[in-house]
Amino acid sequence: MKVSTLLKASNVLGESPFWHAKRQSLFWVDIEQGLLHELNWKTKDLQIWPLSRRVSLIMEGAEDQLILGVQGGLVNFDLKTGDVDWIADIEKDLPDRRCNDGGVDNMGRIWVGVMDIHCKPNLGSLYRLTNLSTPPVKMIEGLTIPNGLVWSHNYERMYFIDTVSRSVKSYLFNQLTGAIEYEKDVITISPQMGMPDGMTIDNEGMLWIALYGGFALGRWNPQNGKLIDLIKLPVPNATNCCFAGDQLDELVITTARENMTQQELIDYPESGHLFIIKSPGVRGVRAFARASL
């Protein structure tokens, strides 16, 4: 597979790539800079919105609106005006916590991981938010860096990563109630491959995992835990990936340049850029993407 540069973004911590089908554009964030980006897929016009706090998660909301995971909770972002409205507190009283990865299930419930901004161990949690009239429910605790949340095609399983565990865990998922039950670890990442970060699923049910510190993106089979393909990247820190384009047949990869030495930045000057695989051989899944709070 050929990897090429999509955009010379130089993000400190590029993350949360999100394909917006209606707008035919790609969104992503720079967490540490507090920036939201939108790239028009056809014209390649770029718009950047500076926010007042760390932003890490993008979900589709109502017309011309996004729901963003930020430090302290969830906000509604108006794409026409740039207005930000606070909609849910998630550990807002703890100044060293922030949202990280997450997603929306097939019933419109929001799932969002929260972590310590200094990555202190066991302080993170995974929350489920069903509506705005009830507080978020803590589903998993004792995490460090909650990441890579996706569901199987039939929504019978939820796959989830806590980066420091170097594994992908499978949870039995109750679609009606949103309850989860740990099933097993389905994928284990060796230390030589870096740390598992963001993740997406393709139309064959295989998992694509960004390997932070591993110079690569991997494709795994969650049924048997086997590595199917390893795509090398020209930068060390892949952070996340998503399928994009009208047919969801292109794969976008975000990367980071945080905590790199000056020499490393000289050696890997494309760190923080966006990369693309234009013909990955599979497609993404048009999953239920809009939150219904």
C-alpha positions as CSV (number, residue, x, y, z in Angstrom):
1,M,0.0,0.0,0.0
2,K,1.3,3.4,-0.9
3,V,1.3,6.1,1.8
4,S,1.4,9.7,0.7
5,T,1.1,13.1,2.5
6,L,-2.4,14.5,2.6
7,L,-1.6,17.7,4.4
8,K,1.5,19.3,5.9
9,A,-0.3,20.0,9.2
10,S,2.6,19.9,11.7
11,N,0.2,19.1,14.5
12,V,1.6,18.7,18.0
13,L,-0.9,16.0,18.7
14,G,-3.1,15.4,15.7
15,E,-6.1,13.1,16.5
16,S,-9.7,12.1,16.1
17,P,-10.0,12.1,12.3
18,F,-13.7,12.1,11.4
19,W,-15.3,11.9,8.0
20,H,-18.4,14.1,7.6
21,A,-20.4,12.6,4.7
22,K,-22.9,15.4,4.4
23,R,-20.3,18.1,4.3
24,Q,-17.9,15.9,2.2
25,S,-15.0,17.0,4.5
26,L,-12.5,15.6,7.0
27,F,-12.4,16.9,10.5
28,W,-9.6,16.4,13.0
29,V,-8.1,18.1,16.1
30,D,-4.7,19.1,17.5
31,I,-5.4,18.2,21.1
32,E,-2.6,20.2,22.8
33,Q,-3.1,23.3,20.6
34,G,-6.9,23.2,21.1
35,L,-7.5,23.4,17.4
36,L,-10.4,22.0,15.3
37,H,-9.7,21.5,11.6
38,E,-11.9,20.9,8.5
39,L,-10.5,19.9,5.1
40,N,-12.9,20.2,2.2
41,W,-12.3,16.9,0.3
42,K,-12.8,18.3,-3.2
43,T,-11.3,21.7,-3.0
44,K,-8.7,21.0,-0.2
45,D,-9.7,24.3,1.4
46,L,-8.7,24.2,5.1
47,Q,-10.5,25.9,8.0
48,I,-9.1,26.0,11.5
49,W,-11.1,27.0,14.6
50,P,-9.1,27.8,17.8
51,L,-10.8,26.6,20.9
52,S,-10.1,27.7,24.5
53,R,-9.2,24.3,25.8
54,R,-7.9,20.9,24.9
55,V,-10.2,19.2,22.4
56,S,-9.9,15.5,21.6
57,L,-13.0,14.0,20.2
58,I,-15.3,14.8,17.2
59,M,-18.9,13.5,16.8
60,E,-21.7,14.6,14.4
61,G,-24.5,16.5,16.1
62,A,-27.5,18.3,14.7
63,E,-27.5,20.2,11.4
64,D,-24.2,22.2,11.0
65,Q,-23.1,21.2,14.5
66,L,-20.5,19.0,16.0
67,I,-20.3,17.5,19.5
68,L,-16.7,17.8,20.8
69,G,-15.0,16.1,23.7
70,V,-12.9,18.7,25.5
71,Q,-11.2,19.1,28.9
72,G,-14.0,18.9,31.4
73,G,-16.8,17.4,29.3
74,L,-18.8,17.8,26.0
75,V,-19.6,20.9,24.1
76,N,-21.8,21.7,21.1
77,F,-19.9,23.5,18.3
78,D,-21.8,25.5,15.7
79,L,-20.0,25.3,12.4
80,K,-21.7,28.4,11.0
81,T,-21.0,30.7,13.9
82,G,-18.2,29.1,15.8
83,D,-20.2,29.3,19.0
84,V,-19.5,26.8,21.7
85,D,-22.2,25.6,24.1
86,W,-21.4,23.4,27.1
87,I,-23.7,20.4,27.2
88,A,-22.3,17.9,29.7
89,D,-19.8,17.8,32.5
90,I,-17.4,14.9,32.7
91,E,-14.9,15.2,35.6
92,K,-15.0,18.9,35.1
93,D,-14.1,19.4,38.8
94,L,-10.7,17.7,38.2
95,P,-8.5,20.1,36.3
96,D,-6.0,17.5,35.3
97,R,-8.5,15.3,33.5
98,R,-9.5,15.6,29.8
99,C,-11.6,13.7,27.3
100,N,-9.7,11.4,24.9
101,D,-11.1,9.0,22.4
102,G,-14.7,7.8,22.1
103,G,-17.6,7.2,19.7
104,V,-21.3,6.9,19.1
105,D,-23.1,3.6,19.2
106,N,-26.1,2.5,17.1
107,M,-28.6,3.9,19.5
108,G,-27.0,7.4,19.5
109,R,-25.4,7.0,22.9
110,I,-22.0,8.8,23.4
111,W,-19.1,6.9,24.8
112,V,-16.1,8.9,25.9
113,G,-12.8,8.1,27.6
114,V,-11.3,10.4,30.2
115,M,-7.6,10.5,31.2
116,D,-5.1,12.4,33.2
117,I,-3.4,15.1,31.2
118,H,0.0,13.8,32.4
119,C,-0.9,10.2,31.6
120,K,-0.8,9.2,35.3
121,P,-1.8,5.5,35.6
122,N,-5.2,4.2,36.6
123,L,-6.9,7.6,36.7
124,G,-8.8,7.2,33.5
125,S,-12.4,6.0,32.9
126,L,-14.8,5.2,30.1
127,Y,-18.2,6.9,30.4
128,R,-21.5,6.4,28.6
129,L,-23.9,9.3,28.1
130,T,-27.4,8.5,27.0
131,N,-29.2,11.8,27.3
132,L,-28.7,15.3,28.8
133,S,-31.2,14.7,31.7
134,T,-29.0,12.1,33.4
135,P,-25.4,12.2,34.3
136,P,-22.7,10.2,32.4
137,V,-22.4,6.6,33.7
138,K,-18.9,5.3,34.4
139,M,-18.6,2.0,32.6
140,I,-14.9,1.2,33.1
141,E,-12.4,2.6,35.6
142,G,-8.8,2.2,36.4
143,L,-7.7,3.1,32.9
144,T,-4.6,5.1,31.8
145,I,-5.1,6.2,28.2
146,P,-8.6,5.1,26.9
147,N,-8.4,4.8,23.1
148,G,-9.6,3.1,20.0
149,L,-13.4,2.5,20.6
150,V,-15.3,0.7,17.8
151,W,-18.2,-1.7,17.4
152,S,-18.5,-4.9,15.3
153,H,-20.8,-4.7,12.3
154,N,-23.6,-6.4,14.2
155,Y,-23.1,-4.3,17.3
156,E,-22.7,-7.5,19.4
157,R,-19.2,-6.5,20.5
158,M,-17.4,-3.4,21.4
159,Y,-13.6,-3.3,20.9
160,F,-11.6,-1.0,23.1
161,I,-8.0,-0.1,23.8
162,D,-6.3,1.2,26.9
163,T,-3.0,2.1,25.3
164,V,-0.6,1.1,28.1
165,S,-2.1,-2.4,28.2
166,R,-0.9,-3.0,24.6
167,S,-4.1,-4.9,23.9
168,V,-7.5,-4.7,22.2
169,K,-10.2,-5.9,24.5
170,S,-13.6,-7.3,23.4
171,Y,-16.7,-6.6,25.4
172,L,-20.1,-8.2,24.8
173,F,-22.4,-5.3,24.0
174,N,-26.2,-5.0,24.7
175,Q,-27.6,-2.8,22.1
176,L,-30.8,-2.1,23.9
177,T,-29.4,-1.1,27.3
178,G,-25.8,-0.1,26.5
179,A,-24.5,-2.6,29.0
180,I,-21.0,-4.1,28.4
181,E,-19.4,-7.3,29.7
182,Y,-15.7,-8.0,29.3
183,E,-15.2,-11.0,27.0
184,K,-11.5,-11.4,26.3
185,D,-8.3,-9.7,24.9
186,V,-8.4,-10.3,21.2
187,I,-5.2,-8.6,20.0
188,T,-1.9,-8.1,21.8
189,I,0.7,-5.6,20.5
190,S,4.4,-6.4,21.1
191,P,6.6,-3.7,22.5
192,Q,8.6,-3.6,19.3
193,M,5.6,-2.4,17.4
194,G,4.9,0.7,19.6
195,M,1.8,1.5,21.5
196,P,-1.7,1.0,20.2
197,D,-3.5,4.3,19.8
198,G,-6.6,5.1,17.7
199,M,-8.5,2.4,15.8
200,T,-11.1,2.0,13.1
201,I,-12.9,-1.0,11.5
202,D,-13.3,-1.8,7.8
203,N,-16.1,-3.5,5.8
204,E,-14.5,-6.9,6.4
205,G,-14.6,-6.5,10.2
206,M,-10.8,-6.1,10.5
207,L,-9.3,-3.5,12.9
208,W,-6.8,-0.9,11.7
209,I,-4.7,0.4,14.6
210,A,-2.4,3.4,14.7
211,L,0.9,2.4,16.4
212,Y,2.4,5.3,18.4
213,G,6.1,5.1,18.4
214,G,6.0,2.2,15.9
215,F,6.4,4.0,12.6
216,A,3.4,2.1,11.3
217,L,-0.3,1.3,11.0
218,G,-1.5,-2.3,11.5
219,R,-4.5,-4.3,10.3
220,W,-5.6,-7.1,12.6
221,N,-8.2,-9.8,12.6
222,P,-10.1,-9.6,15.9
223,Q,-11.4,-13.2,15.4
224,N,-8.0,-14.8,15.7
225,G,-5.7,-11.9,16.8
226,K,-3.4,-12.3,13.8
227,L,-1.7,-9.3,12.1
228,I,-2.8,-9.2,8.5
229,D,-0.8,-6.2,7.3
230,L,1.7,-3.6,8.6
231,I,2.0,-0.4,6.7
232,K,5.2,1.6,7.3
233,L,5.0,5.3,7.8
234,P,7.7,8.0,7.5
235,V,7.1,9.2,11.0
236,P,7.2,7.5,14.4
237,N,3.9,8.5,16.0
238,A,0.7,7.5,14.3
239,T,-2.2,8.5,16.5
240,N,-5.4,7.6,14.7
241,C,-7.1,6.7,11.4
242,C,-10.4,6.8,9.6
243,F,-11.9,5.9,6.3
244,A,-12.8,8.9,4.1
245,G,-14.1,9.9,0.7
246,D,-17.5,9.5,-0.8
247,Q,-17.1,5.7,-1.0
248,L,-15.1,5.4,2.2
249,D,-12.3,3.9,0.2
250,E,-9.4,6.1,1.3
251,L,-7.7,5.8,4.7
252,V,-6.5,8.9,6.6
253,I,-3.8,8.8,9.3
254,T,-3.2,11.5,11.9
255,T,0.3,11.8,13.6
256,A,2.0,13.7,16.3
257,R,5.3,15.5,17.0
258,E,4.9,16.0,20.8
259,N,7.8,15.0,23.0
260,M,10.1,14.6,20.1
261,T,13.7,15.9,20.4
262,Q,15.1,18.5,18.0
263,Q,17.1,15.8,16.3
264,E,14.1,13.5,15.9
265,L,12.2,16.4,14.3
266,I,15.1,16.9,11.9
267,D,15.2,13.2,11.2
268,Y,11.4,12.9,10.7
269,P,10.3,16.3,9.5
270,E,6.8,15.1,8.4
271,S,5.8,14.4,12.0
272,G,2.4,15.9,12.8
273,H,1.3,15.8,9.1
274,L,-1.8,13.9,7.8
275,F,-1.2,10.9,5.6
276,I,-3.4,9.0,3.3
277,I,-3.6,5.5,1.7
278,K,-5.7,6.1,-1.4
279,S,-6.3,2.4,-2.3
280,P,-6.3,0.3,0.9
281,G,-8.2,-2.5,-0.8
282,V,-11.2,-2.3,1.6
283,R,-13.7,0.3,2.6
284,G,-14.9,1.8,5.8
285,V,-18.3,1.2,7.3
286,R,-21.1,3.8,7.2
287,A,-21.8,3.4,10.9
288,F,-24.4,5.2,13.0
289,A,-22.5,8.4,13.5
290,R,-24.9,11.1,14.9
291,A,-25.3,11.5,18.6
292,S,-28.9,11.7,19.7
293,L,-28.8,13.4,23.1
